Amino acid sequence: MKNVYIIGSKGIPANYGGFETFVENLTGLKKSSALQYYVACLSDEAGTFAYHDATCFNVPVPNVGPGKAIVYDLKALKWVINHVKENNVQSAVVYILACRIGPFLAPYLRKLHQLGVACYLNPDGHEWLRAKWSKPVRHYWKLSEKMMVRQVDLVICDSVNIEKYIHQNYESDHLRTCFVPYGATVASEKGAITADQQAWFDHRQVALNEYYLIVGRFVPENNYKTMITEFMRSQTRRKLVIVTNVEHNKFYDDLEQETHFSQDSRIQFVGTVYNQALLKVIRENAFAYLHGHEVGGTNPSLLEALASTSLNLLLDVGFNHEVGKAAARYWTKDQGSLAQLINEVDTWDEQQRQDYGVLAKHRITQAYNWDDIVSTYEAIFLGEKS
């Protein structure tokens, strides 16, 4: 029996978030009886519970501000070490999601190795490039990434471009990496819209298949300014529906001051949508999806869009091209690029749009389906693949 301890996600059952959805699928679609999963869960109180045949262990963490995630990971590692010792676990792997604890990892790693436990890492994307972080925090993220990549036994990258970046920056005799993508699920057919779901559209006066869609965190590196400015320049009469955690903060105020988007009746910020069934319907019935993410890794919202939305218009960076390939259209941050693309596709007939939908769903089925991804992870954990 191989025991796999997963730390770094907020835990399962998954409500929202990329790592949480990954762990949900990894455990829920488990195939091998030779694996036992243990999943750290951020909680207010200690204890364990069973879910998807996994042992979930709660890790209570005091509210210490920005350092809470670091404390969470370290406390989870301590729980793992104690569990391995107390239960004389003979065959185990710790899989750490994200590079938060590099400066503190060494003593924990020594103890794990002394106990015969291997340590694997998913480095996620380029967290140190995110504009939301101050310079000192970005420096910490970069340092932490460097220290973790150089110490762990295997780095599992969910993006080909991230794996290339790891080798270009941290190449050594010790470094071992592999590529295993993140996943999405293509529905067998478009589901019927319930009365409650239709009411969501009616309340916002949004017609099905008559809106462009953005889904993503409300941060500068997702290029809201470019997408909104270019949309306003376009001639489309369709709406722009923006699903995001919008806050009236400095970024929002600066965006309004620079673009005056509130004066364009086509643009609607609709807040977050945590109801996954409703979000799926919103994706399925969009005329097109706009994706402006440019900071690292395979983005879950892009995979969900390709699995659900027929026409996808993506910022032309390596991470997005790697995922979309010929199943999407691309734009740059140059003035007029996205506006021109919107004007072009806005005149397409339904067949042209659906042709891209077929390509997008095929792309997910062939390269990003959860079933294959779970099989690959199980082979890695069982030592059958590296």
N, C-alpha and C positions, 0 to 999 in steps of 0.2 A: 504493500500500500504506500503510495506517495502522498504525502501531506503537503498541501499548498496553502500558504498563508498570504492573503492579499490585504495590503494596507495602502491607504492613500485616497480611496474613495470615501464618500460620506456614508456609504453602506447600502444595504439592500433591505427591504424592497426599494427599488429605484423610483424616485418621484420625478427627478429631473437631472440632467447633467450627463456629460459624455462618459466619464469613468464609471458612474453609477449604472448607466445603461449597459456598458461593457460587462460589468460584473454580473448584472442581472442575466444577461444572455449566456455568459460563460458557465454560470452555475445552473441556470434553467435548462440549457440544452446539453448538459453533460452526458457523455456517451460511455466513458470508461468507468467500470466499477473499481478500477485500481487507483482511483483518485479520490481524495477527501479534501474538500475546500474548507478553509476557515477565513471568514471575512470580517475585518474591522469595521465597526459602525459607530459613528459619532453619536453620542447620546448624553443624556443628563444623569444617567445612573448606570452602574455596573451590572453585569449579568450576561447570560448567553441565551440564545434561542435558535431554533432550527428553521431554515428556509431553503427551499430548493435542494434539500438533502445536504446543505452546507451548515456548518456551525458558525453562527454569527456572534461575535463577541463585542459587547458594548464597551466603548472607551469614553468615560466622562472626562471632559476637559474644561477647566475654568475659563471664563471669558477674559483672556489676557490681550485682547486686541489683535493686531496683525500677526502676532506670533502664535495664534491659536492653532493654526494648521501644523506648524512645526512641533508644538507640544503634542498634538494629536498623533502624529506619525511616530514620535519617540516613545510615547506611552504605549502605542500599539506594538512597537518592536519589543518593548519590555515584556508585554503580555505574551508575545510569541516565545521569547526566550524562556520565560517561566514555564509555559505550557510544554515546551519541548523537554525541559529538564524534569518536570514533575511526572510526565507521562512516558519518559524514556523513548521519545519519538526517534526512530532510527533513519527515516528517509524523508527529507523535507526540503522545501524551497520557500523562500520569502519573495513575493513579487511586490515591489514598491512602485506605486503609480505617482509620477512627477518628482521633480528634483528639489525638494524643499529642505532636506536635512543634511546636505553635504558636509558642513563644518562639524557636525555632531555624530556622523555615521561610524567613524573608525572603531570606537570601543564596542559598539553594538555588533559591528561586523566581525570583530575578533571573537566575541562570544559565540556568535552564530557559527562561524567556521570551526571553532573548537568543538561545537556540538554536532558538526557534520552537516550543517544546513547551508545550502547555496543561496545566494542573493541575486535576484534578477531585478532589472529596472526598466520601466517605460518612461523615457525622458519627456514625453508629451511634446509640445511645440516650443517656440522661442519665447518663453515667458519673460525673459529679460529684455525683450524688445517692446513690451507693451507700454503704451504711453501713460497708462494710469499709474504706473509706479514712479516714484521719485528716483533720482540718480543713485542714491545709496542702496535703495531696494533692488534696483536693476543690477547693480554691482553684486549684491548678495546672490541674486538668482543665477547670475553667470558663474560666480565662484562655486556655488552649490552644485550646479550642473557639472562643472569641471571635476569637482572632487568626487561626486557620485559615479560619473561615467568611468573614472579611472580606478575606482575601488571595487565595483560590483563584478560578479562573475559572468553576467550576460546582459547586454542592452537590447531590449526588444522594441523596435521602432515601428510605429504605425504609419509611417510615410517613407517612401523611397528617398525623398529629398532630405528628410531628417537623418536617415542612416548615412547618406553621403556627407552631410554636415558633420556628423559625429566623427567619421573617419578623417575628414579634412582637418578637424580641429584637435582631435584627441588620439590620433593614431599611436599605438604602442604594441609591443609583443603580447601584452596581457589582454588587450581589447578584443572582445568577442561581441558581434552584433548579429541580428537577424531582422527580417522584415515580416511583420504580420499586420495586415490592415485592420482598421476599425470596420464596423459593419452597419448594414441597414437591411430592412425587410421590404420587399416589393409585394404589395397586396395583389391577390389574384384578380381582383376586379374592383372597380370604383364603388364604394359603398353608398347606400342611400343616405340622404340627409334627413336627420330627425327634425322635429318641430323646434326643439330648443336650439339646435344648430342653425336652422334657418332664421330663427329670431335674432341670433348674433349678427347675421348679415343685414337683416331688415333694420335693426336698430341703428346700424352705421350707414344705411343707405348704400350698401355695396352689392353690386350685382355679380352673380356667379360668372366666372371666366372674363370678367371685365375689370380686372385690377392686376397691377404688378405687386409683387410681394417681397418684403425683406424680413428675415427672421435672424436675430442675433443680438448679442450683448451690445449695449449702448456705450461703445468705447471708440475713441478716435481711430484706432488701427483697423477698425472694420469699415472705414471710409464712408461714413454717413454723409459727410459734407460733399464728397464727390458725387455720390449717388443721388442725393437730393438736388444738388445744383444742376446736374445733368438732366434729371427727370424734369425739372422746372423749365429747362431749355427745350425739351422735346415738345413735339406737337400733339402728343397723344391726348385723347379725351378720357382715357381710362384713369382710374385712381391708383394711388400708391399707398398700399396698406403696410404699415411698419409695426411688426410684432417685436417689442423689445421692452426692457426694464427701464423705460424712459424716466428720468428724474429731472426736475427743474434745478439743475446744478450749473456750474460754470460752463461745462461743455454744451449743455442744452442752450443756455443763454447766448453763448458765442455763436453757436450754429444758427440761431434765430437772427441774431444781429447781422451775420454775414450773408445769409441766404433769404431771410424774410419768408421762410416756408409757410408760416401761419397765414400768409396772405394768398396762398395757392390752395383753392378749395379741393384740389385733387388729392392732397396729401393728408393722410390720417395716421397719427400715432395712436395705436389701440391698446398699448400696454402689453403685459405678458399674457400668454395663454398656457396655463399649466395642464389643462384638460387635453390629454394626448389625442383622444378621439376627435375633438374639435379642431385641434391643430392640424391633424391629418386631413380633415375636410377642407380647411383653409388652404393648405398646400395643394391639394388635388384640384381645387377649383380656381386657382390663380391662372391668369393668362400667361404670366412669366414670373420667374423668380430672379431677383438681383442678389448677387453674392459679392461682397466687397472685402471679405477677410483676406489679410495678407501676412499674418504672423503665424507661421509654423504649423506643421502637422496636417493630418487628415481631419478636416472639420466635420463633426457629426451633422451639423445643420445642412451642409452641402450634400452629404450622402442622403439625408432624408429628403432633400429637395429633388435629387435625381431619381429617387425611388417613387416620388409622388407627383411632382410637377412636370408637365410635358416640356416646357421651354425654359432653359436655364441660361442666364447671362452672367458670366463670371469674370471677375477681375483677372487679368492675364498675368498671373505669377505661377512659379513652378509648382507649388503645392496644389493649386486649383487645376492646372493643366494635367497634372499627374492623375487626378481623380476623374475629371470630366472627359478628357481626350476629345474625340470627335462627336461626343454626345451633347455638347454644349456650344454656345457662342461666347466670344471673349471681347473684353473692352479694356482699355488702359486708362490711366489717370490723366491723360492728355485732354485738354479742353475740347469738347465736342465729340469725343470718342463714344461715350455711352449714349449721349443724346442722339447721335446719328444711328447707332445700333437700335435704339428704341423706335426711332422713326421708321427704320427698315422693317423690323419684325411686326410692328403695329399694323402693317398692311397685309400681313400673311393671311392666307386662308387657313381653315381649320386643319386641312390635310398636311400642310407644311409643318404646322405646330405639332401635330400628332406624330409625324415622322420622327421628330426629335425626341418625343416622349418614348417611342419604341426603343430608340438608341440608348436613352438614359436608363431605362429599366433594364435593358440587356447589360449595360455596363455594371450596374449594381449586382445583378444575378451572377455575372461571370467573375467579377473581381472582389466584391465586397459583401457577399452573403454570409450571414452569421454561422450557418451550418459548417461551411468549410473553415471559417476562422476558428471556431471552437475545436474542430478536429486538429488543426495545426497547433493550437496552444496545448492541447492534451499530449500530442506527440513530443513537444518541447519539454513539458513538465515530466514526462515519463522517460526522457532521455533517448527517444527514438528519432529526434530531429534536433538540429542546432543551427 
